[in-house]
């Protein structure tokens, strides 16, 4: 993975590979987004074609030629060897030992670094305003799957096997359903996007309450949260239960690692206030019930990132910049892109905080 860059390569790409889609952004040397594209991953391809397509489409949207791209940073859910760029295990993609880094370098002719998606996001968020100056934090992504990236004392913590933060596979309901990982009742089987849709469908099947969801041809987590926002009783019950499960997982993460802040993002969390309100309510209950929890879990410890801010892709941009740091066109290798990313966050929307929900 030693593709050489030229002095003319002044743009960077960051990629977020998820269970249902891949999003790619192109940023200039100042850290400003100049192009973005999304492609489907729903077919679970064993190759990297959707990633290549997304990067090329983002470059086209930016009006940037591939020869101007200095490096690419890619975040993938699952166990990743960041040195080799091999995705060793990605359950939600059905990937085993896929050499993503070398495949992308061969297809595009550009240096590519690969990291676990939530690890990448957590490291990239460390110096952002949303972190509130915290040096020990976690980024928790709730979407097709659930995972966390953890930073301790300013350093990314991967764990002994590179699997730190797999909170989606902590048991939330021992009597629950079988998870793709082989366990029963994982948090992912209760609070991830597909699980929320499944639980809503079960509630409709086993109950008789009127619900706007009965008219939805194909249920999704977005449909459930849209209905909850409108006051639908079935949807509110499902989202309330989801919020409780998520809050308990976040509290466990804070207590285990003694973190200063947890930042929440992902496709399900993008529902915004209707997603976050039951989470914060359960955190309040836990805090009120225990002085120990109250000491560790401050009222502003858990924050929701702006829905339009792709933390993984921006973490990819930061990784790409470090990879291309030996290129004079990118400036001194110690210079980070955090200022540009901070401006991008400010242009989107404020982080949803407690007062937003009052």
Phi, psi and omega per residue, in radians:
X1 nan 1.095 -3.048
X2 -2.197 0.553 -3.132
X3 -0.977 2.243 -3.061
X4 -1.475 2.469 3.089
X5 -1.833 2.735 3.110
X6 -1.870 2.934 -3.099
X7 -1.112 -0.365 -3.105
X8 -1.448 -0.049 -3.083
X9 -1.563 1.619 -3.008
X10 -1.935 0.195 3.106
X11 -2.083 2.765 -3.097
X12 -2.282 2.662 3.088
X13 -2.184 2.430 3.041
X14 -2.148 2.420 -3.034
X15 -2.280 2.348 3.076
X16 -1.971 1.907 3.130
X17 -1.697 2.022 3.141
X18 -1.990 -3.108 -3.110
X19 -1.240 -0.428 -3.122
X20 -2.084 -0.340 -3.116
X21 -2.642 2.824 3.011
X22 -2.152 2.261 3.136
X23 -2.021 2.307 3.128
X24 -2.160 2.399 3.038
X25 -2.164 2.615 3.055
X26 -2.033 2.291 -3.128
X27 -2.154 2.633 3.087
X28 -1.523 -3.092 -3.046
X29 -1.152 -0.334 3.096
X30 -1.543 0.029 3.138
X31 1.438 0.337 3.123
X32 -1.719 2.342 3.111
X33 -1.195 2.254 3.122
X34 -2.089 -0.163 3.118
X35 -2.844 2.592 3.124
X36 -2.616 2.560 3.099
X37 -2.650 2.663 3.136
X38 -2.256 2.415 3.074
X39 -2.318 2.707 -3.085
X40 -1.359 2.481 2.986
X41 -2.044 0.207 -3.012
X42 -1.064 -0.482 -3.111
X43 -1.366 -0.027 -3.122
X44 0.930 0.979 -3.110
X45 -1.165 2.538 3.120
X46 -1.502 -0.158 3.096
X47 -1.840 -3.016 -3.059
X48 -1.868 0.277 -3.065
X49 -0.969 -0.768 3.124
X50 -1.096 -0.567 3.111
X51 -1.193 -0.784 3.098
X52 -1.051 -0.779 3.141
X53 -1.072 -0.739 -3.123
X54 -1.137 -0.732 3.131
X55 -1.126 -0.797 3.132
X56 -1.092 -0.688 -3.141
X57 -1.184 -0.666 3.104
X58 -1.157 -0.681 3.081
X59 -1.101 -0.741 3.118
X60 -1.092 -0.748 3.125
X61 -1.093 -0.551 -3.132
X62 -1.480 -0.217 -3.045
X63 1.222 0.561 -3.081
X64 -1.997 2.332 3.092
X65 -1.457 2.622 -3.132
X66 -0.974 -0.514 -3.140
X67 -1.195 -0.250 3.133
X68 -1.644 -0.006 -3.078
X69 -1.581 2.122 -3.061
X70 -1.434 -0.654 -3.119
X71 -2.942 2.859 -3.124
X72 -2.247 2.350 3.030
X73 -2.026 2.254 -3.030
X74 -2.166 2.309 3.050
X75 -1.891 2.241 -3.095
X76 -2.247 2.387 3.111
X77 -1.273 2.248 3.115
X78 2.218 -2.913 -3.112
X79 -1.525 2.138 -3.063
X80 -2.192 2.418 2.965
X81 -1.640 1.784 -3.055
X82 -1.149 -0.359 3.139
X83 -1.310 -0.759 -3.101
X84 -1.634 -0.311 -3.077
X85 1.345 0.296 -3.137
X86 -1.632 2.263 3.010
X87 -1.511 1.850 -3.019
X88 -1.342 -0.614 3.134
X89 -2.747 2.084 3.067
X90 -2.310 1.621 -3.000
X91 -1.016 -0.773 -3.067
X92 -1.291 -0.150 3.087
X93 -1.920 -0.098 -3.037
X94 1.035 0.691 -3.134
X95 -1.862 2.359 3.000
X96 -2.362 2.122 3.090
X97 0.911 0.967 3.071
X98 -1.727 2.131 -3.091
X99 -1.430 1.228 -3.042
X100 -1.027 -0.796 -3.092
X101 -1.026 -0.921 -3.100
X102 -1.210 -0.593 3.109
X103 -1.113 -0.731 3.118
X104 -1.216 -0.687 3.105
X105 -1.091 -0.693 3.113
X106 -1.155 -0.716 -3.087
X107 -1.276 -0.580 -2.997
X108 -2.004 -0.306 -3.130
X109 1.240 0.485 -3.092
X110 -2.272 2.464 3.085
X111 -0.960 2.324 -3.104
X112 -2.316 2.270 3.042
X113 -2.002 2.482 -3.083
X114 -2.184 2.439 -3.140
X115 -2.558 2.767 2.995
X116 -0.980 2.422 -2.979
X117 -1.079 -0.839 -3.092
X118 -1.308 -0.512 3.017
X119 -1.074 -0.786 -3.134
X120 -1.054 -0.792 -3.130
X121 -1.120 -0.761 -3.120
X122 -1.065 -0.793 3.133
X123 -1.123 -0.681 -3.137
X124 -1.213 -0.481 -3.104
X125 -1.474 -0.209 -2.983
X126 -0.881 -0.736 -3.069
X127 -1.808 0.308 3.114
X128 -1.547 2.781 -3.118
X129 -1.016 -0.608 -3.117
X130 -1.060 -0.454 -3.132
X131 -1.295 -0.267 3.099
X132 1.064 0.485 -3.137
X133 1.437 0.041 -3.124
X134 -1.142 2.450 3.056
X135 -1.871 -0.172 3.033
X136 -2.194 1.924 -3.033
X137 -2.616 2.990 3.039
X138 -2.393 2.552 2.945
X139 -1.885 2.183 3.138
X140 -1.998 2.107 3.128
X141 -1.772 2.207 3.111
X142 -2.122 1.850 -3.108
X143 -2.606 -2.197 3.052
X144 -1.048 -0.613 3.028
X145 -2.237 -3.048 3.118
X146 -2.360 2.253 3.109
X147 -2.723 2.880 -3.123
X148 -2.317 2.496 2.951
X149 -1.889 2.351 -3.006
X150 -2.109 2.298 3.047
X151 -2.051 2.178 3.134
X152 -2.037 2.143 3.121
X153 0.890 0.725 3.054
X154 1.449 0.062 -3.116
X155 -2.163 2.364 3.101
X156 -1.088 2.282 3.119
X157 -1.850 1.992 -3.126
X158 -1.668 -0.411 -3.076
X159 1.559 3.039 -3.056
X160 -1.124 -0.543 -3.100
X161 -2.070 0.241 -3.128
X162 1.306 0.289 -3.035
X163 -1.953 0.222 -3.134
X164 -1.031 2.433 3.076
X165 1.635 0.164 -3.140
X166 -1.367 1.011 -3.077
X167 -1.250 -0.293 3.080
X168 -1.119 -0.299 -3.118
X169 -1.962 0.354 2.903
X170 -1.435 2.404 -3.069
X171 -1.218 2.129 3.093
X172 -1.819 -0.484 -3.105
X173 -2.541 1.680 -3.094
X174 -1.025 -0.384 3.126
X175 -1.719 0.236 -3.056
X176 -1.408 -2.710 -3.041
X177 -1.691 2.858 -3.133
X178 -1.236 2.309 3.106
X179 -1.607 2.743 3.086
X180 -1.057 -0.391 -3.138
X181 -1.357 -0.218 -3.141
X182 1.873 -0.270 3.095
X183 -1.487 2.943 3.089
X184 -1.962 2.257 3.027
X185 1.448 0.436 3.080
X186 -1.061 2.695 3.098
X187 -0.946 -0.654 3.120
X188 -1.041 -0.565 -3.113
X189 -1.361 -0.055 -3.128
X190 -2.059 -0.680 -2.957
X191 -2.097 -0.074 3.048
X192 -1.332 2.900 -3.061
X193 -0.918 -0.961 3.138
X194 -1.046 -0.593 -3.138
X195 -1.206 -0.669 3.112
X196 -1.109 -0.753 3.099
X197 -1.100 -0.735 -3.140
X198 -1.108 -0.769 -3.119
X199 -1.155 -0.627 3.088
X200 -1.137 -0.735 3.116
X201 -1.096 -0.703 3.112
X202 -1.132 -0.693 3.126
X203 -1.102 -0.669 3.119
X204 -1.206 -0.685 -3.110
X205 -1.171 -0.723 -3.028
X206 -1.644 -0.095 3.140
X207 -2.113 2.963 -3.121
X208 -2.099 0.087 -3.107
X209 -1.115 2.457 3.070
X210 -1.130 2.481 -3.111
X211 -2.747 2.407 3.069
X212 -1.109 -0.355 -3.134
X213 -1.167 -0.377 3.140
X214 -1.146 -0.364 -3.124
X215 -1.648 -0.015 -3.121
X216 -1.522 2.082 -3.071
X217 -1.069 -0.800 -3.135
X218 -2.228 1.914 -3.096
X219 -1.230 2.539 3.075
X220 -2.510 2.885 3.086
X221 -1.062 -0.662 3.124
X222 -1.070 -0.750 3.126
X223 -1.095 -0.674 -3.136
X224 -1.142 -0.792 -3.126
X225 -1.244 -0.574 3.055
X226 -1.094 -0.732 3.130
X227 -1.189 -0.674 3.102
X228 -1.100 -0.682 3.114
X229 -1.067 -0.544 -3.139
X230 -1.527 0.009 3.078
X231 1.627 0.201 -3.138
X232 -1.102 2.217 -3.015
X233 -1.175 -0.695 3.136
X234 -1.148 -0.798 3.141
X235 -1.116 -0.688 3.139
X236 -1.116 -0.661 3.107
X237 -1.133 -0.760 3.132
X238 -1.126 -0.796 -3.097
X239 -1.238 -0.553 3.065
X240 -1.115 -0.820 3.126
X241 -1.109 -0.662 3.097
X242 -1.092 -0.805 -3.133
X243 -1.041 -0.697 3.112
X244 -1.102 -0.802 -3.130
X245 -1.108 -0.752 3.132
X246 -1.127 -0.770 -3.123
X247 -1.049 -0.737 -3.136
X248 -1.146 -0.649 3.088
X249 -1.158 -0.735 3.129
X250 -1.147 -0.720 3.104
X251 -1.086 -0.718 3.105
X252 -1.079 -0.690 3.112
X253 -1.139 -0.775 3.124
X254 -1.104 -0.752 -3.128
X255 -1.207 -0.687 -3.105
X256 -1.188 -0.742 -3.031
X257 -1.794 -0.086 -3.102
X258 0.919 0.924 -3.085
X259 -1.430 2.715 3.051
X260 -1.483 -0.562 -3.059
X261 -2.693 2.555 2.991
X262 -2.142 2.192 3.120
X263 -1.863 2.246 -3.024
X264 -1.931 2.345 3.107
X265 -2.586 -2.885 -3.132
X266 1.838 2.929 -3.029
X267 -1.082 -0.685 3.118
X268 -1.226 -0.779 -3.139
X269 -1.109 -0.347 3.133
X270 -1.113 -0.198 3.054
X271 -1.080 -0.359 3.013
X272 1.476 -2.345 -3.021
X273 -1.020 -0.708 -3.108
X274 -1.139 -0.456 3.025
X275 -1.363 -0.775 -2.956
X276 -1.384 -0.510 -3.052
X277 -0.986 -0.884 3.123
X278 -1.187 -0.467 3.071
X279 -1.125 -0.875 -3.119
X280 -1.156 -0.617 3.114
X281 -1.090 -0.736 3.118
X282 -1.223 -0.629 3.069
X283 -1.106 -0.685 3.067
X284 -1.050 -0.763 -3.123
X285 -1.102 -0.766 3.129
X286 -1.103 -0.691 -3.140
X287 -1.154 -0.748 -3.117
X288 -1.183 -0.480 -3.073
X289 -1.467 -0.278 -3.022
X290 -2.530 2.173 3.081
X291 -1.191 -0.526 3.088
X292 -1.116 -0.854 3.117
X293 -1.080 -0.727 -3.118
X294 -1.072 -0.589 3.138
X295 -1.191 -0.690 -3.084
X296 -1.501 -0.634 -3.004
X297 -1.770 1.492 3.132
X298 -1.215 2.767 -3.093
X299 -1.019 -0.451 -3.129
X300 -1.858 0.299 -3.059
X301 -1.191 -0.566 -3.101
X302 -1.919 2.157 -3.082
X303 -2.251 2.557 3.098
X304 -1.745 2.216 3.116
X305 -1.296 2.718 3.064
X306 -0.989 2.422 -3.067
X307 -1.028 -0.586 -3.052
X308 -1.532 -0.030 -3.119
X309 -1.619 2.000 -3.129
X310 -1.557 1.626 -3.048
X311 -1.092 -0.637 -3.118
X312 -1.190 -0.832 -3.130
X313 -1.099 -0.693 3.107
X314 -1.214 -0.576 3.000
X315 -1.094 -0.626 3.066
X316 -1.099 -0.670 3.089
X317 -1.096 -0.746 3.122
X318 -1.096 -0.725 3.101
X319 -1.133 -0.714 3.113
X320 -1.093 -0.685 3.141
X321 -1.113 -0.742 3.110
X322 -1.105 -0.648 3.141
X323 -1.154 -0.580 -3.095
X324 -1.700 0.212 -3.011
X325 -1.121 -0.348 3.123
X326 -1.394 -0.066 3.103
X327 -1.522 2.123 -3.079
X328 -1.005 -0.439 -3.106
X329 -1.164 -0.301 -3.097
X330 -1.758 0.040 3.098
X331 1.502 -2.910 -3.090
X332 -1.141 2.414 -3.090
X333 -1.077 -0.359 3.137
X334 -1.453 -0.168 -3.126
X335 -1.334 2.239 3.121
X336 -1.721 2.883 -3.137
X337 -1.662 0.261 -2.989
X338 -1.075 -0.574 -3.132
X339 -1.112 -0.762 3.131
X340 -1.134 -0.727 3.122
X341 -1.146 -0.683 3.121
X342 -1.049 -0.677 3.099
X343 -1.121 -0.668 -3.139
X344 -1.127 -0.735 3.106
X345 -1.064 -0.769 -3.123
X346 -1.087 -0.550 -3.130
X347 -1.328 -0.273 -3.093
X348 -1.475 -1.425 3.115
X349 -2.873 2.783 -3.138
X350 -1.197 2.603 3.066
X351 -1.066 2.380 -3.134
X352 -1.253 2.034 -3.116
X353 -2.010 3.122 -3.057
X354 -1.006 -0.707 -3.086
X355 -1.137 -0.412 3.106
X356 -1.123 -0.504 -3.046
X357 -1.630 -0.049 -3.091
X358 -1.204 nan nan
